[in-house]
Amino acid sequence: MVNIENDITLENETISMTVIHQAFITEIDGRIDVDIELVDYDNVLFLGKKTNFGKLNESLKNFDINLRPIVEDECDEIFNDDTIEYLKTLYIK
């Protein structure tokens, strides 16, 4: 298991944060598999003010905005085939 931290910026730079993913690297039937999961948020800023992800998400829901899918869409662009191949090299038999 490997932790990966990336800084992202959303919605015209009004929201920024560090997203923390865990990569689970396993061998299944002789093939190395990588499963990446978003596990935490850190250094969350809204309009330059530090906040908690849960609190910000709940506040935005009052405006019918769900922050999680927005963050997940941004995170989809972080991991590409090259990243997955690199993570596979970290697997130790």
C-alpha positions as CSV (number, residue, x, y, z in Angstrom):
1,M,0.0,0.0,0.0
2,V,1.3,3.4,-1.0
3,N,-0.1,6.9,0.0
4,I,-0.1,9.5,-2.7
5,E,-0.7,13.2,-2.1
6,N,-1.7,15.7,-4.8
7,D,-2.7,19.3,-4.6
8,I,-5.8,20.2,-6.7
9,T,-7.6,23.5,-7.4
10,L,-11.3,23.7,-8.2
11,E,-13.9,26.1,-9.4
12,N,-11.8,29.0,-10.7
13,E,-9.4,28.7,-7.8
14,T,-12.0,29.2,-5.1
15,I,-11.3,25.8,-3.6
16,S,-8.0,24.1,-3.2
17,M,-6.9,21.1,-1.2
18,T,-4.5,18.2,-0.9
19,V,-6.2,14.9,-1.8
20,I,-4.7,11.7,-0.4
21,H,-5.1,8.4,-2.3
22,Q,-4.0,5.0,-1.3
23,A,-2.7,2.7,-4.0
24,F,-3.2,-1.0,-3.2
25,I,-0.7,-3.0,-5.2
26,T,-1.3,-6.8,-5.3
27,E,-0.5,-9.8,-7.4
28,I,-3.5,-11.8,-8.7
29,D,-2.9,-14.9,-10.7
30,G,0.7,-13.7,-11.6
31,R,-0.6,-10.3,-12.7
32,I,0.2,-7.1,-10.7
33,D,-3.0,-5.1,-10.1
34,V,-3.2,-1.5,-8.8
35,D,-6.4,-0.2,-7.1
36,I,-6.4,3.5,-6.2
37,E,-8.8,4.9,-3.7
38,L,-9.4,8.5,-2.5
39,V,-9.1,8.3,1.3
40,D,-8.7,11.8,2.7
41,Y,-8.6,15.5,2.2
42,D,-6.1,17.9,3.8
43,N,-5.2,21.6,3.6
44,V,-8.7,22.5,2.4
45,L,-9.1,26.2,1.5
46,F,-12.3,28.0,0.4
47,L,-11.7,31.5,-0.8
48,G,-8.3,31.4,0.9
49,K,-9.8,30.4,4.3
50,K,-8.8,27.1,5.9
51,T,-11.8,24.8,6.5
52,N,-12.7,21.1,6.9
53,F,-13.8,19.1,3.8
54,G,-16.9,17.7,5.5
55,K,-18.0,21.1,6.7
56,L,-17.4,22.7,3.3
57,N,-19.2,19.9,1.6
58,E,-22.2,20.2,3.9
59,S,-22.3,24.0,3.4
60,L,-22.2,23.7,-0.4
61,K,-25.1,21.2,-0.3
62,N,-27.3,24.1,0.9
63,F,-26.7,25.5,-2.6
64,D,-27.3,22.1,-4.3
65,I,-23.6,21.6,-4.9
66,N,-22.1,18.2,-4.0
67,L,-18.3,18.7,-3.7
68,R,-17.3,15.0,-3.7
69,P,-18.1,14.3,-7.4
70,I,-16.3,17.5,-8.4
71,V,-13.2,16.4,-6.5
72,E,-13.4,12.9,-7.9
73,D,-13.6,14.3,-11.5
74,E,-10.5,16.3,-10.9
75,C,-8.7,13.3,-9.4
76,D,-9.5,11.2,-12.5
77,E,-7.0,13.3,-14.4
78,I,-4.2,12.7,-11.8
79,F,-3.7,9.0,-12.5
80,N,-2.8,7.9,-16.1
81,D,-1.4,4.7,-17.5
82,D,2.2,5.8,-16.9
83,T,1.4,6.4,-13.2
84,I,-0.2,2.9,-12.9
85,E,2.8,1.3,-14.6
86,Y,5.1,3.1,-12.2
87,L,3.1,1.9,-9.2
88,K,3.4,-1.6,-10.5
89,T,7.2,-1.4,-10.3
90,L,6.8,-0.7,-6.5
91,Y,5.3,-4.2,-6.0
92,I,7.8,-6.3,-4.0
93,K,7.4,-10.1,-4.3
